[in-house]
């Protein structure tokens, strides 16, 4: 009963914020057709697994595996085709790919600790301040060879297909709220429970029209396999927008407390702080 109460708390908070927030402004127009650029469902800034380009150091608190690491991400989500939709909205389909690697900064050879590979397809819809994302992804996780040579670690064959459904609402140029659910389809090992939830908030305190603007974001994910314990990701810093809609360069301070985001260590608790340089298109 307590686990269910913890699981429902973020959803209750999200519902209250939606009710109290001011009315949103209309969304910007986006191009139609083949390879239109941008995304109808904007990137989740504090989601540790969102496909994009990033790199930055991290310091881990009392972790037996690593003390200092370089976290990298190479990937993107690309809208392949976009068209008008009913009720004044638009829809699109696209593809995504991402490689996340964690390198040990405490070793002179920058030993690879873990690498996760993700590919998938998505569909999105947007009308005004509302947007919805549905995506199907495949993820496989691999330990670094150097880590296996220097430590006695049992490698796990972690791979799965996952379906995500998320909804987002923009409140003017200052606040964005989102939430949704995730379901594992095929999974290895089969002991992985299927369900997870995700909610979050993004805030631009000075609004988004500025050329350089501060941003703070929080993302909370809870998984059935971990008895609905919360994985909390907090990020904040400076965002520099590019000429294309949705393109930004960010320098963000990061804090994470929860289960390892990397597949080989999904049952291990970790806490870290870091500094990340993020490039999103």
N, C-alpha and C positions, 0 to 999 in steps of 0.2 A: 504494500500500500504506500509506504514512504517513497519507494522508487517511482511509482506512478505519479505521486505528488510532485517530486522533483522534475519529472519529465514534462508535466503540464505547466509548470511555473513560467518558463519563457514564453509559451504560447499565450498565457493570460496577460503577461506584460505587453506583448506585441499587440494584442487586441485593445488594451487600454490606450496605448500610444496612438493607434490608428483612430480611435474615437476622439481623442483630445487634440490631435494635430490639425493645423489649419489646412484650408483647401489648397490643393496643388495647382500649379500653373500648367498650361498645356505643354506637351512634349515637343521638342524640335522636330521639324520635318526631316525625313531621311530619304535617300535616293532609292529607286526601285530597279528591278532587273537583275542581271547576272553580275556577281561580284560587286555589290553596291557599296561595300565598305561600312565600317562601324558594326554595332550590334543593337538590336532592339532591346535585349535584356542586358543591361550594363554589367560589367565585371563586379564581382564581390570583393571589395578591397581588403577585407580582413580574413577571407577564406584561405587557409594555408595551401589548399590543393587547387586553386583556380588556375587554369592554364595561362601563362604569360612568361615574359622574360624578366628574370630577377637574379640578384646575387647579393650576398651580404654575410658578415660574421655573426656568430651566435655564441653566447656564454651559457653553459648548462649548470644548473644548481645540483651539486651532489649526485651526479649521474655516473655510474660505474663504467659506462661505455665510452663516453667522450666528455671533455671539459670545454674545448673550444672547437668550433666547426665553421666551415664555409658552406652555406646553403645556396644552391643554384637551381634555377628553373628555366627551361628552354621550351617554349610552346606558345600556342595561340588558339583562339577560336575564330573561325572565318565564316562569315555569311556567304553562302554560295548563291542563293536566289531569294529575292524579296518582292512582294506584291501587295496590293491593297487587300484589305479584309473588311468584312461587314462592320457596321457601327463605327465607321470612321477610323478603323484601326489598320494595322499592317501585320503581315506574317512573313516569316522567313525560315529557311532551312539552311543548315551548315554543317561543318565538320570541325573537330578539335583534335589536337595532339599535344602531348606534354611529356617531358623527361625531367624528373626531379632527382638531384644528386646531392648527397651530403658528404663532405670531405673533411678529414681530421686535420685541423690546424695545429694540433699538438705534435704532429709527426712531420719530419723534414720532407718527406715524399708526398705529403697530402694524400694519405691513404683514403680510398673510397670506402665509405661505411655502408651506404645503401643507395640504390637507384630504383626508382619507380617509373614505369612506362604506362602511359595512358593514351588511348585513342577512343574516338566516339563520334556520334552524330547528334544533332540537336534540332529542335524546332522552337520558334519563339513567336510571340504575339504581343503587340503593343497598341494601346489606344489611350492617348492623353497621358496621365501620370501612371497608369497601370501597365504592367508588363508581366508576362508569364513565360517560363522556360520549362521545356520538357527535353530531357536528354538521356541517351543510353551510352554508357561508357564501359570499356574494358580496361582493367588495371592489372598489371603483374609486377611483383616486387622481387628484387634481387640483392643479395649481400655482396659487398665488395670482396674481391679475391684477396687483397692485402689483409683485410680484417679476419678472414677465415684462416690465414696463415699465422697470424700473430696471437689469436685468441681461440679458445675452444668454444665455439658458438654453433649451436645446432641450426642449420639452415631450414627455413620453412618454405614450402611451396605455396606461396600466397598469391592467388589470382582470383578475379571475380568479374562478373558483369553486374552493373548497377543501373537502376532507373531512378532518375531524379525528377521531381516536380516542384518548382519554386514559383512564388508570386512576389511581386515587388510593387511598392507605391512610392512615388516622389511627392514630397510636400514642398512645393516651390523650389527654390535653388539652394535650400539649406539642409533638408533632412530627407533621408531615404530609409524605409523599413522593408524588410523582406522576411519570408519564412516559407517552409515547405517540408517535404518528407523525401526519404530515400529508401529504396527497397533493393536488396541483393537478389539477383536471379541465380545463375550458377555461381557457386562459390567453392573455393578450395583453400583451407579445409572446410568440410561441411559443418563443423562445429560453430562456424560463424553465424550468429543470428542475423536475420534478414533486415530488420527495421532500424531506421535512424531518423532524427529530426534535425532541422537547422533553422535558426532565426538570427537576425542581425540588424544593426543600425549603422548608418553612415551619416556624418554631420560635417557640413562645410560652414563653420561659424560665421564667416564673412560673405557667404554666398559663392556661387560658381562663376559669375561673369568676370572676376578678376583674372589678370594674367598669371599671378602667383597667389596661391590661396592655401590656407591651412585646412587639414582634414583630419578627423578622428573617426575610427570605425571599430566595431566590436562584432564578433561572430561566435555563436554558441552552437555546438553540435553535440547531440546525445545519441548513444547507440545502445540498442537492446543487448548486444553482446557484452557490454560493460555495465549492465544494470542501470542504464540511463544516467550514469555519471556525466557531468558536463565537461566538454573540452572547450576552453575559453581562449580565444585569440583576440588580442587588442593591438591596434596599430594607430599611429598618429604621426603627423609630420607635414611636409610641404609638397604641394602638387603643382606642376607646371603643365598647362594644357598645350597640346600641339594644334596645328592648323586644321586637322581633320577632326570631325566629331568623334568624341570618345578617346582620342589619342592623348595620353598623359605620361609624364615622367614624374615619379614620386621618390622622395627620400623619406623613409618612415622608420621610426622607432617601433620595435615589436616586442610583445610579451605573449607567452603561451604557457598554459597550465592545463594538462590533460594527458591523454594517451598519445604516444608518438604518432605523428602524422604519417610516418613511413611504414609501409606494409609489413616488413620483416619484424617490427617491434610493436605491433598494434596492441599487445597486452601489457606493455610497460608504461608506467607513468613517467612524465618528463615535465620539467619546468625550465624555461629559458628566456633570456632577453637578447635582443639583437638589433642590428641596423641593416636595413635593406634598401637597395636601389631597384626600383620596379619600373618597367617599361610596358605600357599597355596600349593597344591599338583599337 
